[in-house]
Amino acid sequence: MSLNGKVAVVTGGASGIGRAIALKLASDGAAVAVWDLDESGAGETVNMITGAGGRAIACIGDASDVDAIAASAARTREELGAITILVNNAGITGFHAFLDISVDMLERMLRVNVMGPFLCSQAIIPDMLDAGWGRIVNISSSSAQTGAMMMTHYATSKGAVVAFTKALAREYASKGITVNNIPPGFVDTPMLRKSPVNVDAEAASANSPMGRPGKPEDIAAACSYLVSEAAGYVTGHTLGVNGGRVMP
Ligand SMILES: NC(=O)c1ccc[n+]([C@@H]2O[C@H](COP(=O)([O-])OP(=O)(O)OC[C@H]3O[C@@H](n4cnc5c(N)ncnc54)[C@H](O)[C@@H]3O)[C@@H](O)[C@H]2O)c1
C-alpha cells in the first residue's frame, strides 16, 4: 500500500494502537505527525519511524483542544506538508457505575473521545478539500456495538464516534474524502492493562471465536487498508477487527 508523498496525522500515536498505526503508515510511505499529550512516548514513536528511514514529527498537545489542534496542524503543514490522512485514535476510558459518573467525568469523556475527532477533522479537512483527496479513520470501540458494563460514559462517547463517521462520510463523499471507523475489541495495550478493573485480555478473549486478544498491529493493518487508494470506494463503514467477537 503506497502512501508515498502523503502526510498523515495520528492522534494518540505515543502508545498502543496509535503507535502501531503510526509505524504502519510510515512503513507504507507516509510522513507521520504523532499528536499526543505524552512527550516521551511520542518521541519514541518518532524515533522508531526515523530509525527505520521514515519521516515523522511529534506535536505535543491536547488533541481535543481547539488551540492546541490549530498549533499542531500548523506545525505539521510547515514541517511535513498538507495533511490528507487523519487517524482519530486518541482516547480515554473509564470504569464506573452509572450513578457514580459525575458531570465532570462525563464532560471529559465526551471532550476527548468525541470533540477530539470532531475538532481535528474540522482543522484538517480544508487540506483534503484542496487536494481533492482525503482519508479519515476514527477509532471507535466494540463497546458501541455491544454495550459494556461500568462504561456507559465510554460506550456513549464511542457510539457518537460511529454516528460522526457516518454523517461526515455522507457530507464529503463527493469530494474524494472517505471517512470510516474501526471498533477494536480487546486489544492488548497500556490502556487495557492499566484499567482499574485490571482487565485480563487473555481471559476476556478466551471465549471469543479466535480465542486471543487483538494486537495493536491487527488494528494498524485494517487502518492501512482504509487509508489506501484501494479503499477509495469504501466510506461510512464500520470495519470490525475483533477476532470474531462481534458479528453485527
Ligand atoms: N485497547 C483496547 O482494547 C481498545 C478497545 C476499544 C477501543 N480502543 C480505542 O483505541 C484507541 C487507542 O487506545 P489504546 O488502547 O492504544 O490506548 P493507550 O492508552 O495505550 O493510548 C492512548 C494514547 O492517546 C493519548 N491521549 C489520550 N488523550 C489525549 C488527548 N486529549 N490528546 C492527545 N493524546 C491523548 C495518550 O497519551 C496515549 O498515548 C482509543 O480511542 C481507545 O478508546 C481501545
The ligand as a MOL file (V3000), in Angstrom:
LIG
                    3D

  0  0  0     0  0            999 V3000
M  V30 BEGIN CTAB
M  V30 COUNTS 44 48 0 0 0
M  V30 BEGIN ATOM
M  V30 1 N -7.1620 -1.3270 23.8600 0
M  V30 2 C -8.4090 -1.7160 23.6190 0
M  V30 3 O -8.7850 -2.8460 23.9170 0
M  V30 4 C -9.3790 -0.7900 22.9270 0
M  V30 5 C -10.6630 -1.2730 22.6940 0
M  V30 6 C -11.5880 -0.4450 22.0610 0
M  V30 7 C -11.2180 0.8260 21.6690 0
M  V30 8 N -9.9670 1.2810 21.9200 0 CHG=1
M  V30 9 C -9.6460 2.6540 21.4980 0
M  V30 10 O -8.4280 2.6620 20.7960 0
M  V30 11 C -7.7920 3.9340 20.9690 0
M  V30 12 C -6.3560 3.7170 21.4080 0
M  V30 13 O -6.3770 3.0020 22.6400 0
M  V30 14 P -5.0980 2.2690 23.2490 0
M  V30 15 O -5.6020 1.0230 23.8610 0
M  V30 16 O -3.9810 2.2460 22.2910 0 CHG=-1
M  V30 17 O -4.8000 3.2900 24.4580 0
M  V30 18 P -3.4400 3.8670 25.0880 0
M  V30 19 O -3.8450 4.4320 26.4100 0
M  V30 20 O -2.3700 2.8450 25.0460 0
M  V30 21 O -3.0750 5.0560 24.0980 0
M  V30 22 C -3.8780 6.2010 24.0170 0
M  V30 23 C -2.9910 7.3720 23.6260 0
M  V30 24 O -3.8320 8.5310 23.4870 0
M  V30 25 C -3.1850 9.6320 24.1110 0
M  V30 26 N -4.1710 10.6170 24.5030 0
M  V30 27 C -5.1900 10.4750 25.3940 0
M  V30 28 N -5.8710 11.6090 25.4940 0
M  V30 29 C -5.2970 12.5050 24.6390 0
M  V30 30 C -5.5550 13.8470 24.2890 0
M  V30 31 N -6.5640 14.5280 24.8460 0
M  V30 32 N -4.7510 14.4400 23.3790 0
M  V30 33 C -3.7260 13.7710 22.8120 0
M  V30 34 N -3.4270 12.4990 23.1050 0
M  V30 35 C -4.2170 11.8740 24.0130 0
M  V30 36 C -2.4600 9.0120 25.3020 0
M  V30 37 O -1.4240 9.8530 25.7880 0
M  V30 38 C -1.9440 7.7150 24.6950 0
M  V30 39 O -0.6780 7.8840 24.0850 0
M  V30 40 C -8.6500 4.7070 21.9610 0
M  V30 41 O -9.5030 5.6030 21.2800 0
M  V30 42 C -9.4480 3.6220 22.6300 0
M  V30 43 O -10.6720 4.0960 23.1540 0
M  V30 44 C -9.0390 0.5130 22.5480 0
M  V30 END ATOM
M  V30 BEGIN BOND
M  V30 1 1 1 2
M  V30 2 2 2 3
M  V30 3 1 2 4
M  V30 4 1 4 5
M  V30 5 2 4 44
M  V30 6 2 5 6
M  V30 7 1 6 7
M  V30 8 2 7 8
M  V30 9 1 8 9
M  V30 10 1 8 44
M  V30 11 1 9 10
M  V30 12 1 9 42
M  V30 13 1 10 11
M  V30 14 1 11 12
M  V30 15 1 11 40
M  V30 16 1 12 13
M  V30 17 1 13 14
M  V30 18 2 14 15
M  V30 19 1 14 16
M  V30 20 1 14 17
M  V30 21 1 17 18
M  V30 22 2 18 19
M  V30 23 1 18 20
M  V30 24 1 18 21
M  V30 25 1 21 22
M  V30 26 1 22 23
M  V30 27 1 23 24
M  V30 28 1 23 38
M  V30 29 1 24 25
M  V30 30 1 25 26
M  V30 31 1 25 36
M  V30 32 1 26 27
M  V30 33 1 26 35
M  V30 34 2 27 28
M  V30 35 1 28 29
M  V30 36 1 29 30
M  V30 37 2 29 35
M  V30 38 1 30 31
M  V30 39 2 30 32
M  V30 40 1 32 33
M  V30 41 2 33 34
M  V30 42 1 34 35
M  V30 43 1 36 37
M  V30 44 1 36 38
M  V30 45 1 38 39
M  V30 46 1 40 41
M  V30 47 1 40 42
M  V30 48 1 42 43
M  V30 END BOND
M  V30 END CTAB
M  END
